[in-house]
Structures are given as structure tokens and as C-alpha cells.
């Protein structure tokens, strides 16, 4: 007999599981914790799943998820000690360490960046623009250089898309601007305040569905990533301050363990199940667009959880360059794998 689980029954089971976890955790006296994510996007799915399924509570934590509004703002919250763990581009903890407040990468999220999709506005699409070269050769209605919008200057979209533009020798031919969260990103493309938006497949598809624009270049595709980046790279990571580890190592272990369990749950479940659980955090794009993004994300998540030297070396050419201003950092200086290794012993991957 086949069992069909509706969205309603799925959420009922989730709620029951989270409640059971809460009862178990209360006996251990929950510790307050704060996990910070930049914007309501699929890239940060592990935090949503860990919270919704009660994994934080089962680890003994009363963990609040806080949306920063952009990658840079998320980084600032963690750097100021107002957040215990952040999730974002690998360059964020490196920036923190370069500015004298040592940070540590706890575990990778992915093996390539899923948010380097260039979506052009409808004006350019109607004009027949099909390549990045044609895009940079265009002019805005006021005669100025074309504008590329990213969530925040220095955030993951900016770091990776600017690297592509540098490789193609097109970076000096555009103006970069930060346009904030999902709603304001889409709004800026719709109103043509920007010419191209760099973000996820979900935002590009949502823009296409509404007639605001269409795909120009997919830097997240496996083919383009292999051609320009060269292979597996930990683009996104969970990180914290070294001071947070020294202050409460068990809390950091609990956070990593909960996040590791979330990654394993994602691996074992369909994108429909993932959307049913994480929907409260992913409501700004259409269901079709979100499911497409979840499908991509499932294919590029790092299910091993350990950064290898070859991947770190490939990423170094992106992280350590003039635009980021980050001075080179060795793996040993920035990565602390002890927490993920312990989590994997407790919850082996399937």
C-alpha cells in the first residue's frame, strides 16, 4: 500500500516532532542561541530545516533564526557577537579575520555557488541582448554604464559574479549596486532601476514569470562553473567567531550537530518535502521557482561536510584578490573541522 503524505499532514508530523524534541530538551535546560542568515533564499536552507524540525531544540538550544537583510549585514551581526553562527559566502569569515577579530569556518554548505545567475531586465531582453558582452556594450536610458544589482556589495553574489566579469575582462564596464533582500531585488529589476540582477534561479524564474526579465548568463550551471572555476569549491559556509568557541564550546558543537542533521535530512527528502518544511522562510518567490531552486540546491550541497585542500585552493583565486581586499589565509588559520567531525560520529551520513 502506498502512503501519500499531504502538505498538511507533513506539517502536522513536523510540529509533533518539534514538540517532542522540545519536551526532551527542556529537561536539559535550553541554551539561548542565535543563527543568522542573509536573505530568504534556498542557499540558507540548512538553518531553516534545523529550526523547523526541532534539531536545535533536540541539541539543547533555544535557537532563534535572524534574517540579516544581506550577506554583509549578516557578517556584521556575527562579528559584533550578536549572533552565534552565520551562514554565507566563505569570504565573510575571512573578512572578519582580516579585520582583527578571528573567525572560524565550521562546515561547508555547498560545492559550487547556486546564486550566480544573471537575470536581465525586460528592456534588454526586448532589445535582443543575449550575451554579457552585448550587455556591457549597452547604455542605460540616461547614457550611463549598465548597472548590475546584487544583494550587497561584498556579499556572495557580488564576490562570485564580479570574478566571472573579471575573467571575461568586463568588470570595468558596469556599475555595481547593492539592492537588499528578495523583494527589493525583484522590485529593482521590475522597475528597471538596475539592468541585471545576480542571484538565484528562483529569482530569475520569478522575474521571467512576471515579464520583468529573463536569463542572461548562468554562472551557477555545472558547465560554466567547470569552465571558469575548475571544479568543486566550498562557496558558502557556516561560521562563527573564535571567541564564541572559547566562550561556550558545547553550544557551538550543538549548533553544528543540528545543522549537520539538517543537511542529512535534505539529502534524504524530496524537494516537495523540503519546501513544505521551509516554506515560511521561502515565501517571496513562486512555488515553481522555489522548487526549481531546491532541485539545484540539492544537487550542489556538500553532504560530506569537510573542506578539502584542492577545493580551498580553487576558491582562493576568488577570495584573495583586489576586489575583496582579503589577505591570503591558510586552511589551518580559518577552518575548524573538529565540530563537524564530532557531529558525523554521532550522526553518520547515510
Secondary structure, DSSP 8 states (H G I E B T S, - for coil): ------HHHHHHHHHHHHHHHHHHHHTT--EEEEEEESSSSGGGHHHHHHHHTTHHHHTTEEEEEEE-SSHHHHHHHHHTTS-SEEEEEHHHHHHHHHTTS-EEEEEE-BSS-S--EEEEEHHHHHTT--SHHHHHH-B-TTS-BEEEEESSTTSHHHHHHHHHHHHTT-GGGEEEEE--SHHHHHHHHHTTSSSEEEE-HHHHHHHHHHTSEEEEEETTSHHHHHHHT-S----EEEEEEHHHHHH-HHHHHHHHHHHHHHHHHHHHS-HHHHHHHHGGG-TTS-HHHHHHHHHHHHHHB-SS----HHHHHHHHHHHSSTTTT-----HHHHB--HHHHHHHHHS---
